[in-house]
């Protein structure tokens, strides 16, 4: 059986995607440097699927480690590339950390794969941040990539260009970028969920306030041109997102792609403000959330949400879960967190 290499897959999105791949009959090899994730995710994957995926601790910033890996695993036919630092605000404070890690990882990985001796189906974990500040909503794929407002977003945009140019010169590599929005929630089994070593994301902070690990959540700005003045974002259930990666990989593997490089928005297709998320979470959790309005945060934009018609039609993918369900699983994960 051919292997699919998952980079950064002891993390949140990667671990959920590993479960979906295994349950669809695929063999996975996970690599991660464990800089913001926990090895216990592998135990969660095993409890769900009955299979503990093969794992190697590798840092993609060092190309020799990738070349060594590929020399020992000659049956890899697919790569899903998650490995990256992912926090907008942190990237503004530490831009070189993000450019070094996120860009070097992508370049080194693609450089190593360029000399691989068999076809490779490559799926990239991209982001809606590549659109920058959109001039219209919802964002659609035929809009050009804009000027991302953070180094994080720029690393995703530049990585897409690196993939695009690599694919154009190395015919054995075909690629899809999934430009996804804000993944939230946990696997319904509650065996895996969002459990980073640090976070700046809204929902895990919400759950930590609700359970008493934090005293309040900060709302960065209430003077945006949105219905209640707080930023509006598109939220996607983690399992719906994981399923999209399986579909994207199988599209490439089965040669159903229409171009050597394709990209799709993966979101719910509607936006919710920060205050709407807080109020919905209060409803599903039964907990009152302490929040405080503070100044806007650098790098944030007023609103962004997806047009998902292209993914609906081409990938035959649609989100299956609404905001209340996503938040309910996030809260249940916090209460029952195993790692």
C-alpha positions in Angstrom: 0.0 0.0 0.0 1.3 3.5 -0.9 2.0 5.8 2.0 0.8 9.4 2.5 3.3 11.6 4.3 1.7 14.0 6.7 3.9 16.9 7.9 3.0 18.6 11.2 0.4 16.0 11.8 0.6 15.6 15.6 -1.1 19.0 15.5 -4.8 19.9 15.4 -5.7 19.7 11.7 -3.1 17.0 10.8 -4.2 14.6 13.5 -7.9 14.8 12.4 -6.9 14.3 8.8 -4.8 11.3 9.7 -8.0 9.7 11.3 -10.0 10.4 8.1 -7.3 9.0 5.9 -6.9 5.8 7.9 -10.6 5.3 8.0 -10.7 5.6 4.2 -8.1 2.8 3.9 -4.9 4.9 3.5 -1.6 4.3 5.2 0.0 7.4 6.8 3.4 8.4 7.9 3.5 11.3 10.3 6.4 13.7 10.8 6.5 16.6 13.2 9.1 18.5 15.3 6.6 18.7 18.2 7.2 22.5 18.6 3.5 23.2 19.2 1.9 19.8 19.5 1.9 16.7 21.7 3.0 13.2 20.8 -0.1 11.9 22.7 -2.2 12.8 19.6 -0.9 9.5 18.2 -2.6 7.6 21.0 -5.8 9.4 20.3 -5.6 8.4 16.6 -5.0 4.8 17.6 -8.0 4.8 20.0 -10.3 6.0 17.2 -8.9 3.9 14.3 -7.2 1.0 16.0 -4.0 1.9 14.1 -1.1 3.9 15.6 0.4 5.6 12.6 4.2 5.5 12.0 5.9 8.6 13.3 9.3 10.3 13.0 10.4 13.4 14.7 11.8 15.6 11.9 12.3 19.3 11.4 11.7 20.3 7.9 14.0 23.3 8.2 16.8 20.8 7.7 16.7 19.4 4.2 19.1 16.5 5.0 16.5 15.1 7.4 13.9 15.1 4.6 16.2 13.5 2.1 17.1 10.8 4.6 13.4 10.2 5.2 12.6 9.8 1.5 15.6 7.5 1.0 14.1 5.2 3.6 10.4 5.5 2.5 10.3 4.8 -1.2 6.6 4.0 -1.2 5.4 7.5 -0.5 2.9 8.6 -3.2 1.2 11.5 -1.4 2.2 14.4 0.8 -0.2 16.6 2.9 1.8 19.5 4.2 0.5 21.0 7.4 3.8 21.9 9.2 3.9 25.6 9.9 3.7 28.2 12.7 0.2 29.6 12.5 -0.6 32.6 14.6 -1.2 36.0 12.9 -0.4 38.1 15.9 2.8 36.2 16.8 4.0 36.4 13.2 3.8 40.2 13.4 6.0 40.2 16.5 8.4 37.6 15.2 8.4 37.8 11.4 11.8 36.1 10.9 10.7 33.1 12.9 7.7 32.6 10.6 9.6 33.2 7.3 12.3 30.8 8.3 10.1 28.0 9.6 7.1 28.2 7.2 9.0 29.1 3.9 12.1 26.9 4.5 9.9 24.0 5.4 7.9 24.3 2.1 11.0 24.9 -0.1 13.0 22.1 1.5 10.2 19.6 1.2 9.4 20.5 -2.5 13.1 20.5 -3.3 13.5 17.0 -1.9 10.4 15.8 -3.7 11.5 17.3 -7.0 14.1 14.5 -7.3 11.7 11.7 -6.1 11.4 8.9 -8.6 7.6 8.5 -8.6 4.4 10.6 -9.0 3.5 12.7 -6.0 0.1 14.0 -5.1 0.8 17.1 -2.9 -1.9 18.8 -0.8 -1.0 22.1 0.9 -2.5 23.6 4.0 -3.1 27.2 2.8 -5.2 29.9 4.3 -7.8 32.6 3.5 -5.2 35.1 4.7 -3.7 34.9 1.1 -6.6 37.2 0.0 -5.4 40.0 2.2 -8.1 42.6 2.8 -10.8 41.5 0.3 -12.5 44.2 -1.8 -15.7 42.1 -1.8 -17.3 39.3 0.1 -17.5 36.4 0.0 -14.1 35.7 -1.3 -13.9 33.5 -4.4 -10.9 31.6 -5.9 -10.8 33.7 -9.1 -9.9 36.8 -6.9 -6.1 37.4 -7.1 -4.1 36.8 -4.0 -3.9 40.2 -2.2 -1.5 41.7 0.2 -1.7 39.6 3.4 -1.7 41.7 6.6 0.7 39.5 8.5 3.9 37.6 7.9 1.9 34.4 8.6 -0.4 35.2 5.6 2.6 36.1 3.5 4.3 32.8 4.1 1.1 31.0 3.0 0.9 33.2 -0.2 4.6 32.7 -1.0 4.4 29.0 -0.4 1.6 28.8 -2.9 3.8 30.5 -5.4 6.6 28.1 -4.7 4.3 25.2 -5.2 2.9 26.6 -8.4 6.3 27.2 -9.9 7.6 23.8 -8.7 4.7 22.0 -10.3 5.2 23.8 -13.6 8.8 22.4 -13.8 8.4 19.0 -12.3 5.6 17.0 -14.0 5.6 14.2 -11.5 4.2 16.6 -8.8 0.6 17.6 -9.0 -0.8 19.9 -6.2 -3.9 21.3 -4.6 -3.9 24.1 -2.0 -6.8 24.2 0.4 -7.4 27.8 1.5 -9.3 27.3 4.6 -10.8 29.6 7.1 -11.1 29.0 10.9 -11.2 25.4 11.9 -12.8 24.7 15.3 -14.3 21.8 17.3 -13.1 18.4 18.1 -13.5 14.8 16.9 -16.9 13.5 18.0 -15.1 10.7 19.9 -13.4 13.3 22.0 -10.1 11.3 21.6 -8.4 14.2 19.8 -9.0 17.9 19.6 -7.3 21.3 19.7 -4.5 21.0 22.2 -1.6 23.3 21.3 1.2 24.2 23.6 0.2 27.8 23.1 -2.7 29.5 21.4 -4.0 32.9 20.3 -7.2 31.5 18.7 -10.6 32.5 19.8 -12.3 29.1 20.5 -9.7 27.4 22.6 -9.4 30.6 24.7 -13.2 30.6 25.1 -13.2 27.1 26.4 -10.3 27.9 28.8 -12.2 30.9 30.2 -15.4 28.7 30.6 -13.5 26.0 32.5 -11.6 28.5 34.7 -8.1 28.3 33.2 -8.3 32.0 32.2 -10.3 34.8 33.8 -11.4 36.5 30.6 -11.2 36.7 26.8 -10.0 39.8 25.1 -12.1 41.1 22.1 -9.8 43.0 19.9 -11.9 46.0 18.7 -15.6 46.8 18.5 -15.4 49.6 15.9 -15.1 47.6 12.7 -17.6 48.1 9.9 -19.5 44.9 10.9 -23.0 44.5 12.4 -21.8 44.6 16.0 -18.4 46.2 15.5 -16.4 43.0 16.1 -14.4 41.1 13.5 -16.4 38.6 11.3 -14.9 35.2 10.4 -15.9 32.0 8.7 -15.7 28.9 10.9 -15.3 25.3 9.7 -15.8 22.1 11.7 -12.5 20.3 12.0 -13.8 17.0 10.7 -15.4 18.7 7.6 -12.0 20.2 7.0 -10.2 16.9 7.5 -12.6 15.3 5.0 -11.6 17.9 2.4 -8.0 16.9 2.6 -8.9 13.2 1.9 -11.0 14.3 -1.1 -8.3 16.5 -2.4 -5.6 13.8 -2.2 -7.9 11.3 -3.9 -8.7 13.8 -6.7 -5.0 14.0 -7.5 -4.3 10.3 -7.0 -7.1 9.3 -9.3 -6.1 12.0 -11.9 -9.4 13.9 -11.7 -7.7 17.2 -11.3 -8.2 19.6 -14.2 -4.9 21.5 -13.8 -1.5 20.5 -12.4 -2.1 23.1 -9.6 -5.5 23.8 -8.2 -6.8 25.7 -5.1 -10.1 25.7 -3.3 -11.8 27.6 -0.5 -12.8 25.4 2.4 -15.2 27.2 4.9 -18.7 27.2 6.1 -19.6 29.9 3.6 -20.9 32.5 6.1 -19.4 34.8 8.7 -19.9 35.1 12.4 -18.7 38.0 14.6 -16.6 37.5 17.7 -19.5 38.5 19.9 -21.8 36.1 18.0 -19.4 33.2 18.7 -19.2 34.1 22.3 -23.0 34.3 22.7 -23.4 31.0 20.8 -20.8 29.3 23.0 -22.6 30.6 26.1 -25.7 29.0 24.8 -24.2 25.5 24.1 -22.0 25.4 27.2 -24.3 27.0 29.8 -21.4 29.1 31.0 -21.2 32.9 31.2 -18.1 34.2 29.5 -16.2 37.1 30.8 -14.9 39.3 28.0 -13.3 42.7 27.7 -13.1 45.0 24.7 -9.6 46.2 23.9 -8.0 48.0 21.0 -7.7 46.4 17.6 -5.0 43.9 17.1 -2.4 44.5 14.3 -2.9 42.2 11.4 -6.7 41.7 11.9 -9.2 42.6 9.2 -12.8 43.5 9.5 -14.4 40.5 7.8 -13.8 37.5 5.6 -15.8 34.5 4.7 -15.8 32.0 1.8 -17.7 31.3 -1.3 -17.4 27.5 -1.4 -19.2 26.8 -4.7 -16.0 25.7 -6.5 -15.2 23.1 -3.7 -18.9 22.1 -3.7 -18.9 21.4 -7.4 -15.4 20.3 -8.2 -14.5 18.4 -5.1 -18.1 17.4 -4.3 -17.4 18.5 -0.8 -19.8 20.4 1.5 -19.6 21.3 5.2 -22.0 19.2 7.2 -21.9 20.9 10.6 -23.1 24.3 11.9 -21.5 26.6 14.5 -23.4 25.3 17.5 -22.3 21.7 16.9 -18.7 22.9 16.4 -18.7 24.8 19.6 -20.4 22.0 21.5 -17.6 19.6 20.6 -14.9 22.1 21.5 -16.5 22.5 24.9 -16.8 18.8 25.4 -13.2 18.3 24.4 -12.1 20.9 27.0 -14.1 19.1 29.7 -12.8 15.7 28.7 -9.3 16.6 27.4 -6.9 13.7 27.3 -3.8 15.6 26.5 
